[in-house]
Amino acid sequence: MTTATILKWGNSQGVRLSKPMLEMCDLRVGDKVAVEFDGGALRLVPLRSVAQVPDLDELFDGYEGGPVEEDGFAAAVGGEVL
């Protein structure tokens, strides 16, 4: 069993969840959860959207290629050319 402490945040109270706890539940900062009351217990239930935006670090984990070179199909249109 893991424990946490209820803390004051402004006019509200909250519970901080450790990184390992979030990882075990496949949750990230900004994810939405439903708060359910079950007898005397609170349950946090992840609200999964149909399409989650992937984490770029996870997407490119294990990528061994170098930077991609531009193919030159687009001409300069502004001040990007030095």
C-alpha positions as CSV (number, residue, x, y, z in Angstrom):
1,M,0.0,0.0,0.0
2,T,1.2,3.5,-0.9
3,T,0.3,6.5,1.2
4,A,-0.1,10.2,0.3
5,T,-0.8,13.3,2.3
6,I,-3.6,15.8,1.6
7,L,-2.0,19.2,1.1
8,K,-3.4,22.7,0.9
9,W,-3.2,24.4,-2.6
10,G,-4.6,27.9,-2.5
11,N,-8.3,27.6,-1.4
12,S,-8.4,23.9,-2.3
13,Q,-6.8,20.7,-1.1
14,G,-5.0,18.1,-3.2
15,V,-3.0,14.9,-3.1
16,R,0.3,14.6,-5.0
17,L,0.9,11.3,-6.8
18,S,4.4,10.1,-7.3
19,K,5.9,9.5,-10.7
20,P,6.0,5.7,-10.1
21,M,2.3,5.7,-9.1
22,L,1.4,7.6,-12.3
23,E,3.5,5.2,-14.4
24,M,1.8,2.2,-12.9
25,C,-1.6,3.6,-13.9
26,D,-0.3,4.9,-17.3
27,L,-1.2,8.5,-16.4
28,R,0.6,11.7,-17.2
29,V,0.4,15.3,-16.0
30,G,-2.7,16.9,-17.5
31,D,-4.7,13.6,-17.9
32,K,-8.2,13.8,-16.6
33,V,-9.6,11.4,-14.0
34,A,-13.1,10.9,-12.6
35,V,-13.4,10.9,-8.8
36,E,-15.7,8.1,-7.6
37,F,-16.9,7.6,-4.0
38,D,-17.2,3.9,-3.1
39,G,-18.4,3.5,0.5
40,G,-15.7,5.4,2.5
41,A,-13.1,5.2,-0.3
42,L,-12.2,7.6,-3.1
43,R,-11.3,6.1,-6.5
44,L,-9.6,8.0,-9.3
45,V,-10.6,6.5,-12.7
46,P,-8.7,7.6,-15.8
47,L,-10.8,9.3,-18.5
48,R,-9.3,8.1,-21.7
49,S,-10.0,10.0,-24.8
50,V,-10.3,8.3,-28.2
51,A,-7.0,9.8,-29.4
52,Q,-4.2,10.7,-27.0
53,V,-1.4,12.8,-28.3
54,P,1.8,10.7,-28.2
55,D,4.8,11.8,-26.2
56,L,7.6,12.7,-28.7
57,D,10.3,11.2,-26.5
58,E,8.4,7.9,-26.5
59,L,7.8,8.1,-30.3
60,F,11.5,8.5,-31.0
61,D,12.7,6.1,-28.3
62,G,15.2,3.8,-30.0
63,Y,15.5,6.0,-33.2
64,E,19.0,5.7,-34.4
65,G,18.9,7.8,-37.6
66,G,20.3,11.3,-37.9
67,P,18.6,14.5,-38.6
68,V,16.4,14.5,-41.7
69,E,17.7,16.7,-44.6
70,E,15.2,19.0,-46.3
71,D,14.5,18.1,-49.9
72,G,14.5,21.7,-51.1
73,F,11.0,21.6,-52.7
74,A,9.9,24.8,-50.9
75,A,11.5,28.2,-51.7
76,A,12.3,30.7,-49.0
77,V,9.3,33.0,-48.3
78,G,10.6,35.2,-45.5
79,G,13.6,36.2,-43.5
80,E,14.7,32.6,-42.8
81,V,17.4,32.8,-45.4
82,L,20.6,34.5,-44.0
